[in-house]
Amino acid sequence: MSLRSLLDLPVEMGWRHVLFANWPVDPETVQAHLPESLTVDTHDGRAWLSVVPFTNVAVRPQGFPEWTGFRLPELNLRTYVSHGGERRRANGRDGSGKDTGPADDGPAADRGVYFFSLDADGILGVTGARVFHHLPYYFANMSMRGEGSRIAFESERWHPGARPCDFDARYGPAGDRFTFEPGSLDEFLTERYRYYTETPGGELRYARVRHRPWPLYEADVDIDDNEVFETNGFATPDGDPVFRYSPGVDVTASGSRRVE
């Protein structure tokens, strides 16, 4: 097996201490930043931009033992899209605890997220993701530590030739875990089992992800510094944010594939 085929295997990992910091925005604003073949998804007429800090744990090729994996703190900016303009509902809403995620020809097969940028603290992880998975990762120095029931997360991008991007926040769960309702905003923002990226040459690619439904809490959040919108060419949204926290899920992500 070649090195390239090894690194293009499906990847297993855990996503831990996840903040979904979500802002409503005008759909036309987001659509202007997307590849032509992707259509921004809306909920009650609004598009959404989400700033998502968390840490990846035990990142490794599928089938490898957890101890071979590595940790990768991450900060990304994403929005919600479909391919071909279709609006299909996602699987996995029943809270059954089963791993979910649509097959290529099943419901929600084209409904996913689009990443504008992903900052991460790990030379191997960032390099591998950029080269083999075509993801717009950037090198950053990150600090992530517990402060009581909350997480203190700080990020400072140092990627050569890239625009600076600082982020500093403290967040944690507020109240009890809740179950989202079908058709709710929480379902819209979290029940996504495909992500899209665009290569520097303009090729649209995707990968599928599988995991149990997100355990969600309302979140207690203080953001002291957030350059993520400006760095990606967006004005800071005027609308009121919606914050959600999750302790995390275990994930399997497919290799990167070209959208046909």
N, C-alpha and C positions, 0 to 999 in steps of 0.2 A: 504493500500500500504506500503510495506516495505521500509526501508531507502535505501537499495541497488537498488530496482526498481525505486525509486524516483530519485536517482542520475544517473541512467542509461537512463533517459528520454532524448529525443532530447534537445539540448541546443540552446538558442537564445543569441545573443550578437552582439555588433558592433566591427569592427576592424578599428582603427583610427590612422592617422598619420603614415602610413606604408612606410617604405623604403625597396625596393627590391634591394639589393646589390649583383649583380650576377657576378660570375667568370667562364670562360670557363676552363674545365679540360679534361684530357684524360679519355675516357670512362672506360678503364680498371682500372684506379685508383679508380673510384667511385664504379664500380661493385664489387671490392674486399671487400668493406665495407657493401654490401647489403646482406639481406637474400637470400638464394639460389633460392627461387621461384619468386623473383623480378628481372626484367631486367631494366637496366638503359636506359632511353630515351635520344636520342641525337637530336640535331638540327644542320644541316650542318656538321655532323660528330663529333660534340663536346658535351660532357656532361656538366652539369652546377651545381655548388654549389652556393646556395644563403643564405646570412646572412640577416635576416629579423627582425629588431626592430620595435615595434609598441606598442599600448596599446589596450587591450580588454576593452570594456565598457558594463555596464548593463548585465553581464554574469548571466544567470538564466535558469531554466528549461523552456522548451517551454510552452507558455500559461500563464506564470506568468507576472505580470506587471513589467515595466522597473525599477521602484523604488526598487524592491526587489533584483535587481542584484548588482554585485560588479565590481570594476575596477581591472584590472590585467595587469600591464605592462609586456611585454614579449620580449624575444630575442631568435630566433631559427636559426638553420642551417638545410637546407633541400636540397634535390635533386629531380629529376624528373624520374618517374618510370612507368612501366606497369607490370601487373601480367600476367603470361603465355606468355610473350614475344610479345604480340600483340601491334600494333601501330594503334590506332584509333583516329579520330579527335574529338575534343570536341564540344559540343553544345554551343549555346549562343554567337556566334561571330558577330551577326548582329547589335549590339548596340541598340537593341530595348528597353532596359531598363527593360525587364522582368527578374524576378528571374530565374536563370538557374541552370543546374546541371542534369546529366544524371540519368535515372533510372538504376536499377541494370542490366537490359538486353539491355539497349540502347547503342547508340554510346558513346565511351569513358568510358564505364562502369568500365574498369579496369585501366584507365590511371590516375595517381595521383602524389602525392608527398610523399616522405619518410623523416621523421624527424630523424636526428641523435641526436639532443638534443634541449630542450626547457627550457630556464631559465625564471623565473617569480618571481615577487615580491608580494607574497601573500600566507600565510601558508595554508589557506583553499583551495584556488584554486589549488595550487601545489599538495597538498595531495589528493584532490578529483580526479584530472586528472591522477595521478599515480595509484591510487587504483582502480578506477572505469572505466577509459577510457584507461588504459594501455599505457599512453604517457610518454616518458622519460623526465619528468619535473624535474628541479632542483631549490632549493631555491636560491634566489639572492636578493641583495639590489639594487634597481634601482631608478634613478632620471630621470624624463622626464619633460621638461619645454620648453615653447616657448621663442625664442630669435628673435624678429622681425618676419620675414616670415619663420624662420627655427625652427627646433626642436633640442634641446640639449638632448641627450640620453646617460646615463651612467649606466653601469651594473657591478656588482661585485658578483660573485657566493660565497655562504657560505655553500653550502649543505654538511652535514657531510659525510666524506669519499670520496667525489668526487674531481676530479681534479679542480684546480682554473680556472676561465674563466672571464677575464675582457674585457670590450668593452666600447669605448668612441667615440661618433661621433656627428656631427652636420649635419643636412640635411633639405632640403625643396624643393619645386617645382621650376623649372626653365622653363620659357616660358609658352606657352599655353597648355591646355589639348589637347591630340591627340587621335585619334581612330586607334587602331592597325588593321593591315591587316590580313586576313586569311593566315595561313602558316608562319607568321612572328615570329621572336624570342619573341616579346612581347606576342603574343598569346600562344606560347609554355610555357613561364615562368609563366603566370598568369591564363590561362583558365584551371584550375584543380579543379575537384569537388569530389575528394576522397583523403583521406590520409591513409597511411599505417604505422603501428608500429609493433614492435616485442616485445613480453613479455620476461621477464628474462628466462622463460622456453622454449623459442624458438617458441612460437605460433605466427603466423602472423595474424594480425587483421586489420580491416579497419573501417572507418566511412565516410559517405557521407556529403557533404556540399552544401548548396544552397545560392546563392546571386546574385545580379545584376552584370553585367559586371563591371570590375574595371575601375573607372575613373583614367587615367594615365597621368603623366607628366614626362618629363625628370627631373633629380634631380641634385641639387647643393649639393655636399657631401664633408665633411672633416672628415676623420677617423683618430683619434689620437692614438687609441689602439684597437687591434683586436686579441684576443687569441682564437677565436672561432674555427678556423681551427686546430690549434695545439692541443687544448683540445680534439678534436674529432679524432685525429690520422691522420690528413692531413697536408702536407706541404702547406705553403701559396702559392696559385696559382701564376704562372708567367704571365698569360695572362692579358690583359686589362679588367677591370671590366666594366659592363654596369649597370648604376644606374637608377632606376625609383622610383617615389614618387606617392602615392595615398592618398587623404584625407580619404578614407576608404569606407567600405560597411557594410550593416547589413547582418547578417549570421544566418542560422540555420544549426546545425550539428547534425547528427543522433547519437544514442548511438553506442558504440563500438561493432563490430561483428567479429566473426571468419571467416577467408577466407577459403572457402571450396575447 
